[in-house]
Amino acid sequence: MQDPAATPNPVADQPVLQNSYVDEYQPPSAISSTPASTPPATTSTPSESLEDQNIFELLGVSDGTDQEKEAFLLELQRVLWDDFLQYDVQLLITKDEYAELEKIRDAQQDEAAKEEAVVIYLEKLIPDLEEIMLEKALELKGDMVRERISGLRELYAGDPDKLATLDTAAKQVAAGTWHSAAASLNALIAS
């Protein structure tokens, strides 16, 4: 009988960044901005901010397994991190610092160790690294919703009622009412 711990798991064996910037992230300031003496307001209205929306609800794909969702989030995180290293880092640090970064990356054989060393190095140089990554994740989330709307426009090109719903969803996105936009899009698919 094979030891289940020895069986490779493609999701678990991928290198993981320290924080997930793609979904389910709340910066410390979002946890409680209400002073302790003031009771929190009770409201049944869901938050409309993009940051508070579940990416699977936004994309209308909530029916995946937990393992599929985790793999998707890891892939998005990987895309964000690679994009950051390829394009953004060079704008945020000096040429000498970038040369040192390349040395650090080349010195490590293991991908997880390489990533950890890079994160540690960059956190020293870029104090708001976490905020930058969160901003990139939010931008990607928004772009994916806009792409969903665009794809649905092509799919429903001959259906004026559905195109009207897509126009409503696009206006909701433009207004920053992301929860309402997701509800509109998901209702469109359910009908």
C-alpha positions as CSV (number, residue, x, y, z in Angstrom):
1,M,0.0,0.0,0.0
2,Q,1.4,3.4,-1.0
3,D,1.7,6.1,1.6
4,P,-0.8,8.9,0.7
5,A,1.7,11.5,2.0
6,A,4.2,10.3,-0.7
7,T,1.7,10.8,-3.5
8,P,2.5,14.0,-5.4
9,N,-0.2,16.6,-5.2
10,P,0.2,19.1,-8.0
11,V,-1.7,21.8,-6.1
12,A,0.1,21.4,-2.8
13,D,3.5,20.9,-4.4
14,Q,3.5,24.3,-6.1
15,P,5.4,27.1,-4.6
16,V,3.1,29.4,-2.6
17,L,3.7,33.0,-2.0
18,Q,3.4,34.2,1.6
19,N,0.0,35.7,1.2
20,S,-2.8,35.1,-1.3
21,Y,-3.3,38.4,-3.0
22,V,-6.1,37.1,-5.3
23,D,-9.0,36.5,-3.0
24,E,-10.2,36.3,0.6
25,Y,-7.5,38.8,1.7
26,Q,-8.4,41.5,4.2
27,P,-5.7,44.1,5.1
28,P,-5.5,44.8,8.8
29,S,-7.2,48.2,8.3
30,A,-10.3,46.5,6.8
31,I,-10.8,44.3,9.8
32,S,-11.9,47.0,12.1
33,S,-12.0,50.7,11.4
34,T,-14.6,51.3,14.0
35,P,-13.3,52.6,17.4
36,A,-13.9,50.1,20.2
37,S,-16.4,52.4,22.0
38,T,-18.6,52.7,18.9
39,P,-20.8,49.6,18.3
40,P,-20.6,48.3,14.7
41,A,-23.5,49.3,12.4
42,T,-25.8,46.5,11.6
43,T,-26.7,46.2,8.0
44,S,-28.1,43.6,5.7
45,T,-26.7,45.2,2.6
46,P,-23.8,43.3,1.2
47,S,-20.6,45.2,0.5
48,E,-20.2,46.4,-3.1
49,S,-16.4,46.9,-3.0
50,L,-14.4,44.8,-5.4
51,E,-12.1,43.7,-2.6
52,D,-15.0,42.1,-0.7
53,Q,-16.3,40.0,-3.6
54,N,-15.5,36.4,-4.1
55,I,-13.8,35.9,-7.4
56,F,-15.8,32.7,-8.2
57,E,-19.1,34.6,-7.7
58,L,-17.8,37.4,-9.9
59,L,-17.0,35.0,-12.7
60,G,-20.1,32.8,-12.2
61,V,-18.2,29.6,-11.5
62,S,-19.0,28.8,-7.9
63,D,-19.8,25.2,-8.6
64,G,-16.1,24.0,-8.8
65,T,-14.6,21.7,-6.2
66,D,-12.5,23.2,-3.5
67,Q,-9.4,21.6,-5.1
68,E,-10.2,23.3,-8.5
69,K,-10.8,26.6,-6.8
70,E,-7.5,26.4,-4.9
71,A,-5.7,25.5,-8.1
72,F,-7.3,28.4,-9.9
73,L,-6.3,30.8,-7.1
74,L,-2.8,29.5,-7.1
75,E,-2.5,30.0,-10.9
76,L,-3.8,33.6,-10.6
77,Q,-1.4,34.3,-7.8
78,R,1.4,32.9,-9.9
79,V,0.4,35.0,-12.9
80,L,0.4,38.1,-10.7
81,W,3.7,37.4,-9.1
82,D,5.4,36.6,-12.5
83,D,4.0,39.8,-14.0
84,F,5.2,41.8,-11.0
85,L,8.7,40.4,-11.3
86,Q,8.8,40.8,-15.0
87,Y,7.4,44.4,-15.3
88,D,6.9,46.2,-12.0
89,V,10.0,45.4,-10.0
90,Q,12.3,47.2,-12.5
91,L,10.3,50.4,-12.0
92,L,10.5,50.2,-8.2
93,I,14.1,49.4,-7.5
94,T,17.5,50.6,-8.8
95,K,19.6,48.7,-11.5
96,D,22.0,47.6,-8.8
97,E,19.2,46.3,-6.6
98,Y,17.7,44.5,-9.6
99,A,21.1,42.9,-10.3
100,E,21.3,41.7,-6.7
101,L,17.7,40.3,-7.1
102,E,18.9,38.4,-10.2
103,K,21.8,37.0,-8.2
104,I,19.4,35.9,-5.4
105,R,17.2,34.2,-7.9
106,D,20.1,32.4,-9.7
107,A,21.6,31.3,-6.4
108,Q,18.5,29.2,-5.5
109,Q,17.7,25.8,-7.1
110,D,14.4,25.1,-5.4
111,E,11.5,27.3,-6.7
112,A,10.0,27.7,-3.2
113,A,13.4,28.8,-1.7
114,K,14.0,31.1,-4.7
115,E,10.6,32.7,-4.2
116,E,11.0,33.1,-0.4
117,A,14.5,34.7,-0.9
118,V,13.1,37.1,-3.5
119,V,10.1,38.1,-1.2
120,I,12.4,38.7,1.8
121,Y,14.8,40.8,-0.4
122,L,12.0,42.8,-2.0
123,E,10.2,43.5,1.3
124,K,13.3,45.2,2.5
125,L,13.4,47.5,-0.6
126,I,9.7,47.9,-1.1
127,P,7.9,48.5,2.2
128,D,4.5,48.5,0.6
129,L,5.0,45.3,-1.4
130,E,1.9,43.7,0.0
131,E,-0.3,46.7,-0.8
132,I,1.1,46.8,-4.4
133,M,0.3,43.1,-4.8
134,L,-3.2,43.6,-3.4
135,E,-3.8,46.4,-5.9
136,K,-2.6,44.2,-8.8
137,A,-5.0,41.5,-7.7
138,L,-7.9,43.9,-7.5
139,E,-7.1,45.2,-11.0
140,L,-6.9,41.6,-12.3
141,K,-10.3,40.8,-10.6
142,G,-11.9,43.8,-12.3
143,D,-10.4,43.0,-15.7
144,M,-11.7,39.4,-15.5
145,V,-15.2,40.6,-14.8
146,R,-15.0,43.1,-17.7
147,E,-13.8,40.2,-19.9
148,R,-16.7,38.1,-18.7
149,I,-19.1,40.9,-19.8
150,S,-17.4,41.1,-23.2
151,G,-17.6,37.4,-23.7
152,L,-21.2,37.3,-22.8
153,R,-21.9,40.2,-25.2
154,E,-20.6,38.0,-28.0
155,L,-22.6,35.0,-26.8
156,Y,-25.9,36.9,-26.6
157,A,-25.3,39.2,-29.6
158,G,-28.8,38.4,-31.0
159,D,-30.7,38.7,-27.7
160,P,-31.7,42.3,-26.9
161,D,-33.0,41.5,-23.4
162,K,-29.8,39.8,-22.3
163,L,-27.7,42.6,-23.9
164,A,-29.8,45.1,-21.8
165,T,-28.8,43.1,-18.7
166,L,-25.2,43.2,-19.8
167,D,-25.4,46.9,-20.2
168,T,-26.8,47.2,-16.7
169,A,-23.9,45.0,-15.4
170,A,-21.4,47.1,-17.2
171,K,-22.8,50.3,-15.6
172,Q,-22.7,48.6,-12.2
173,V,-19.0,47.7,-12.8
174,A,-18.3,51.3,-13.8
175,A,-20.1,52.6,-10.7
176,G,-18.1,50.2,-8.5
177,T,-21.1,48.2,-7.4
178,W,-19.4,44.8,-7.9
179,H,-21.8,42.7,-5.9
180,S,-24.8,44.0,-7.9
181,A,-22.9,43.5,-11.1
182,A,-22.1,39.8,-10.2
183,A,-25.8,39.3,-9.2
184,S,-26.9,40.7,-12.6
185,L,-24.4,38.5,-14.5
186,N,-25.3,35.4,-12.5
187,A,-29.0,36.0,-12.9
188,L,-28.5,36.3,-16.7
189,I,-26.8,32.9,-16.8
190,A,-29.5,31.3,-14.6
191,S,-32.3,32.5,-16.9
